[in-house]
Amino acid sequence: MEKKLNKLIEDMLSRLDGISNLNDLNLLKAEYLGKKSVFNDLMQELKEVPKEEKPRFGQMINEAKNRISDFLEEKKTALEKQLVANKLKDESIDVTLPGRKMNQGSKHLISQVIEEVEDIFLGLGYTVKEGPEVESDLYNFEMLNLPKDHPARDMQDSLYISEERLLRTHTSPVQVRSLLENTNQEPLKIICPGKVYRKDDDDQTHSHQFTQIEALVVDGKASLADLKGTLLFIAKKLFGDEREIRLRPSFFPFTEPSVEVDVSCYKCGGAGCSMCGNTGWIEILGAGMVNNNVLSAAGYDPEKFQGFALGMGVERIAILKYGIDDIRAFYTNDLRFNKQFRGK
Amino acid sequence: MKVSMNWLKEMVDIGDDYKLLETKFNLMSQEVESLYKLIDIDNLVIGHVKTCDKHPEADKLSVTTVDVGDEVLQIICGAPNIAEGQKVIVSKVGACLPGDFKIKKSKIRGIESNGMICSLEELGIKEFDSEETGIYVLGDDAETGQDPLKYLHLDDYVLDLDLTANRSDLLSMEGVAYDVACMLDKEYKPVQHQYETRREENTIKVFTDTKDCLAYYGQVIDNVKLGQSPYWLKSRLIAAGIRPISNVVDITNYVMLQYGQPLHAFDYDKIRTDRILVRHAKEDETLITLDGQTRKLLASDIVITDGKYPIALAGVMGGKETEVGEGTTKILLESAFFDPLCVRKTSKRLDLKSESSSRFEKGIDPGKIKKAMDFASELFIKLAGGEVVGEYSFFDTTQKEPSAVVLSLERLNQVTGREFTVGEVKSILKRLNFDNHVSGSDVFRIDVPTRRQNMFGYQDIIEEIVRISGYDKIPLTIPATPTFGYLTKTQQLRRTVRNYFVNNGFNETISYSLVNETQAIEFDQEKLSIVEIMNPLNKEKSILRHSLIPSLLDILQYNKSRKISDVFLFEIGRSYREEKEVEYLSGLITGVYQSNLWQGKKEIADFYLLKGIIEGMLLRLHIENYRIVKAEKPLSMMHPGMVADVFIGEEYLGYLGKLHPQKEMDMNLDKTFIFEFNFEILSSAYNDDLVMVEIPKFPSVSRDLAIIVDKDLTAEKIIDEVKLAGKKTLKNVEIFDIYSGQGIASDKKSIALSLTLQNVEKTLETKEVDTVVERIIKQLENTINAKLR
């Protein structure tokens, strides 16, 4: 029996030497350790062995089986190692060859600025309001303290659809609509982004279509100081934490007092450079306290309500932030321009 | 408004720091457009021509020696009017004249020249004396060696103010003086004008029959000697940007600049009657204006008539017939108040904007109507030798009382958010020259003077107080009222969709809403109303677009012509109809989407790429009940065999497909695939109300199936049938191969399907799988005549 087993192991080992892949190894494993292996025959033989010899022979068979199993396992490990080594060798590549070219998507710069400004105001508790671009003269002008034939209308040459309808010249009519919709006269804090139109020939600094974002706060107590604080916050968010602002008197029919807002030059820090025309300041937007006539027209009692409004040109903000020198670039959509600004 | 510093200095003590004044204006009043030296030329000097001889080598040149005070220069001069003894303007070596003309030492035909004797034109102020020929000869009183600009009163600085519509008071030097005095906390004292009159009856009477002329003063001035104005007057007009013409015209302009009151001078002898009637024009009446144009008048125009015929367009332009000119000796001087709206309408309609009309439009100070006339009369006597004939004729019903405005300190502080005191406010009102008195403890009653025509209520007073006390003194706070900030579902969706396309390599565009007539309707699916601009900029931008596609195609064409051929665009924008505006999501794809050339990989835009991107978007938005089907009525601009309609439930979302080859050819485009969807329908289908679905615990089983069907049978039909028969157990079905050709009848195709089966409650047994697959095969055999391959 012992000889038989030794012979068995020797045979197996010599066959194992000739095996060079895992598949053959598995076949050999089946032959020796599978259901119909030689050990089955040996187990049959064991039945005929005298009773007192059985444990010894049984143990011998098991030991032989274990040894074979170990040899097989050892061989398997060796073969796998070889396989991995081959893979490492064969699969090495030139990592400097180019990767797959993916199209570089981009949000339009105007959308980016709108989203950025929206996020600033959302954080301050404002909601975003929208309205039609084809507006009535009533909402676009009259209810904003710009009666027909008022000289201030010259500030905004308009594109008319009819005597009474026009392309909105600012997003202020959305403010009017929001005031009117707010029938309970709850505190209102809104911003209105959108397209606006003026009768201007397109050139480097003019565009018949552009984008505005206006903000409006109407409650019982929003003050000029609140406006100033809000403006400083926005200027810092848009142009950097070190920025300062200053207000200068101006005129808009829908606000009184009205101001222009300058931000300290982000290029020279206020010392004066070509960017800011040596003044240290750059004009970024207009603002003011809501004119009582606007409140009254919308049915709000000026003795009980007050508030402020501000309005910025989205293109202007982008022009300043990104050093763009021609407003038409926003509407040409030359992809070599658009793709430069991939957004946050 | 261009403000002469020399002129202003006469009225207010402004010192010499004009830079400071500029800053004050910017921060407290009006934006300064620019601050500049009126004539910015150095090295000019008054020269005395000592000798003047013919140049030996050139007939037209003279060799002069000119005493310029500290030296005598030899200068070659080409002007025919040069002569010995003249006082002239000399540009010394080093001067730089307009047009970057540098004066250098030079030799002209062999003779040295050390400077140049100048004309006014060479100094850039031809308008100073329109009769000039050759060099400009100064008066004998000009002092040799001194600054000629000073002699001519041109040594001035100008502060150019960009006026806002509410500050018509600054359209006069007096208004500017009040404001400057207030800003600098100095004083401005108005002057009174006095003059002698000839004691006789005024020979003219003025009347009106319209309430649109509230005041009219007519003064006759006799023995006027038409001529040039003195240097100081001309210089001030030039500083203000007005061209000197003759003493009569110049005086009216000067007074207008001083007080903001436009004046007009008629040639008295050319007025056919002895009466002036101000009235509205009659329909179809005409008037030849000063510029020689025959103007057709409307009833809304106000005209000055001689009782019968118009002789001037009130506030806008005088009539040719009564124009002051050569031979004028007697004038009628007009100072009046015309309705701002009427003047505005007339000047707008006739496109006649003038210094006069713009002042009337913005509202003149009723307090200055007579004063301006007085000042002009004084100047006519002084500068034109005129004699004022008797008392003026006039009517005047303008409001001359100041208007009262009430403002409480409490209100002021509430609006500004700053703590003002009564004393502070009082001192600011004093600087503003606004009379006031305080009642109770803190209620101001403020008299707003008539010169501030554009102040109406307490908010205007607040503005005055804040600007003078300084915006920098306003504290920094933020609104205390708590509100919630959030985006609506649609607003959020816009961002989600934008991000989806950007992440898939698309570039967002924003294009003009105004397009031309063809583009506006080219991609319409049905007849829609168009919205047309009444006064368009041009034909290319005259109609509001229905579809974004034409704009996107233009952008594509633009980029393609610049060698950018792989283009993936999308835009969210509105479609405009008569009754409403609808938001669209549109886009196009063309060229290579992704590639790796050395690997031989290249994915080129085609219908199915676009379809996949669109389906990906719908899934991203959790929209599952959509259908993409062959378009029933494809647009004529689309390839009829490659266009699909997209429905969500029963609602039509839009279409996607290939542009018609003809259109591609017309626009010189490569294969282009486009889509246009109704964003509002997308938004209402957008499902953000999600509930977790249990992940199946039991494994799924895959089976492949190849069938032969009629060639024109759609994939959708096959899949529908498979789903119908597969019932609950069928989790997914996918087409993974389509084959026609060898071995398949020519009217048939082979389709390979991959089925995924799963039971959520237990592991599927082979028998169950077989049953379901059998059922599917049977269904396909029965309904679409499929044969198992």
Contacts between the chains, C-beta under 8 A, distances in Angstrom:
chain1	res1	chain2	res2	distance
A	97	B	598	6.2
A	98	B	596	6.7
A	98	B	598	6.9
A	99	B	596	6.9
A	100	B	594	5.8
A	100	B	595	7.1
A	100	B	596	4.5
A	100	B	599	8.0
A	100	B	601	7.0
A	101	B	592	7.8
A	101	B	594	6.3
A	101	B	595	5.1
A	101	B	596	6.5
A	102	B	505	5.9
A	102	B	594	5.7
A	103	B	504	7.9
A	103	B	505	2.9
A	103	B	506	7.4
A	103	B	566	6.9
A	103	B	568	5.6
A	103	B	593	6.4
A	103	B	594	7.0
A	104	B	505	6.7
A	105	B	501	6.6
A	105	B	502	3.7
A	105	B	503	6.1
A	105	B	504	6.5
A	105	B	505	4.7
A	105	B	506	5.1
A	105	B	507	6.2
A	105	B	568	7.6
A	106	B	502	6.3
A	106	B	507	4.9
A	106	B	508	6.5
A	107	B	498	5.8
A	107	B	499	8.0
A	107	B	502	5.5
A	107	B	508	5.1
A	108	B	507	8.0
A	108	B	508	4.2
A	108	B	509	6.3
A	108	B	510	4.8
A	110	B	510	5.3
A	111	B	498	6.4
A	111	B	508	6.0
A	111	B	510	7.3
A	115	B	495	6.6
A	118	B	487	7.4
A	121	B	485	6.7
A	122	B	485	3.8
A	122	B	486	6.8
A	122	B	487	6.9
A	123	B	485	6.4
A	124	B	478	7.1
A	124	B	485	6.5
A	125	B	482	6.7
A	125	B	483	4.1
A	125	B	484	5.9
A	125	B	485	4.5
A	126	B	483	7.2
A	126	B	485	5.2
A	127	B	483	7.7
A	127	B	484	7.5
A	127	B	485	6.1
A	127	B	486	6.3
A	127	B	487	8.0
A	127	B	488	7.9
A	128	B	487	6.1
A	128	B	488	7.3
A	128	B	491	5.6
A	132	B	581	5.6
A	133	B	513	6.9
A	133	B	574	6.5
A	133	B	576	7.4
A	133	B	581	6.3
A	134	B	531	6.3
A	134	B	544	7.2
A	134	B	576	6.4
A	134	B	581	6.7
A	149	B	341	5.3
A	149	B	344	6.0
A	149	B	345	6.7
A	151	B	165	5.3
A	151	B	340	7.6
A	151	B	344	6.5
A	151	B	361	5.3
A	151	B	362	5.7
A	152	B	165	4.3
A	154	B	165	7.7
A	155	B	165	6.9
A	159	B	514	7.8
A	159	B	533	5.0
A	159	B	534	7.9
A	159	B	535	6.5
A	159	B	536	7.0
A	159	B	537	7.5
A	160	B	533	6.9
A	160	B	534	4.4
A	160	B	535	5.6
A	161	B	531	5.9
A	161	B	532	7.1
A	161	B	533	6.6
A	161	B	534	6.3
A	162	B	534	6.5
A	167	B	513	7.9
A	167	B	533	7.5
A	167	B	544	7.9
A	187	B	481	4.3
A	187	B	483	5.9
A	188	B	483	8.0
A	189	B	479	6.8
A	189	B	481	7.4
A	189	B	483	4.5
A	189	B	485	7.7
A	195	B	513	6.5
A	197	B	513	7.6
A	197	B	514	7.7
A	199	B	535	6.8
A	199	B	537	6.3
A	200	B	537	7.9
A	201	B	537	6.3
A	208	B	512	7.6
A	208	B	514	7.2
A	208	B	537	5.7
A	208	B	541	6.6
A	209	B	512	5.3
A	209	B	513	6.3
A	209	B	514	7.1
A	211	B	510	8.0
A	217	B	479	5.4
A	217	B	481	7.9
A	219	B	479	6.9
A	219	B	481	4.4
A	220	B	481	7.7
A	221	B	414	6.7
A	221	B	479	8.0
A	221	B	480	6.9
A	221	B	481	7.3
A	222	B	479	4.7
A	222	B	481	7.0
A	223	B	414	6.7
A	223	B	415	6.1
A	223	B	416	6.1
A	223	B	417	3.3
A	223	B	477	7.3
A	224	B	415	6.3
A	224	B	416	4.6
A	224	B	417	5.5
A	224	B	418	7.5
A	224	B	466	6.9
A	224	B	474	5.5
A	225	B	416	6.7
A	225	B	417	2.7
A	225	B	418	6.4
A	225	B	474	5.3
A	225	B	475	4.5
A	225	B	476	6.6
A	225	B	477	4.7
A	226	B	417	6.2
A	226	B	477	5.3
A	226	B	478	5.7
A	226	B	479	4.6
A	226	B	480	7.7
A	228	B	417	7.9
A	228	B	471	7.7
A	228	B	474	5.2
A	228	B	475	7.3
A	228	B	476	5.4
A	228	B	477	7.8
A	229	B	475	7.7
A	229	B	476	4.1
A	229	B	477	4.6
A	229	B	478	4.4
A	230	B	478	5.5
A	230	B	479	7.1
A	232	B	476	5.7
A	233	B	478	6.8
A	246	B	27	7.4
A	246	B	471	7.0
A	246	B	472	6.6
A	247	B	471	3.8
A	247	B	472	7.8
A	247	B	474	7.4
A	248	B	26	5.8
A	248	B	27	5.8
A	248	B	31	6.8
A	248	B	471	7.1
A	249	B	27	7.9
A	249	B	28	6.7
A	249	B	29	6.3
A	249	B	30	7.3
A	249	B	463	7.0
A	249	B	467	4.4
A	249	B	471	7.5
A	250	B	31	7.4
A	250	B	164	6.1
A	251	B	164	3.4
A	251	B	165	5.7
A	251	B	166	4.5
A	251	B	167	7.2
A	253	B	165	7.7
A	256	B	459	4.1
A	256	B	460	6.2
A	256	B	462	7.7
A	256	B	463	5.9
A	257	B	459	7.1
A	257	B	462	6.2
A	257	B	463	3.5
A	257	B	466	5.6
A	257	B	467	7.1
A	258	B	463	7.6
A	259	B	471	6.6
A	260	B	31	7.2
A	289	B	415	6.2
A	289	B	459	6.9
A	289	B	462	7.8
A	291	B	459	6.6
A	292	B	457	6.3
A	292	B	459	5.8
A	306	B	414	7.3
A	306	B	415	6.1
A	330	B	510	6.7
A	331	B	510	6.8
A	331	B	511	6.2
A	331	B	512	5.9
A	332	B	555	7.9
A	332	B	558	6.8
A	333	B	507	7.9
A	333	B	509	4.4
A	333	B	510	7.5
A	333	B	511	6.5
A	333	B	555	4.5
A	333	B	558	7.3
A	333	B	559	7.7
A	333	B	569	7.7
A	334	B	558	6.8
A	334	B	559	6.7
A	334	B	562	7.0
A	335	B	507	5.8
A	335	B	559	5.2
A	335	B	564	5.3
A	335	B	567	6.8
A	336	B	562	7.6
A	336	B	564	7.1
A	338	B	507	5.0
A	338	B	508	7.4
A	338	B	509	7.1
A	339	B	507	6.3
A	342	B	502	8.0
A	343	B	502	7.2
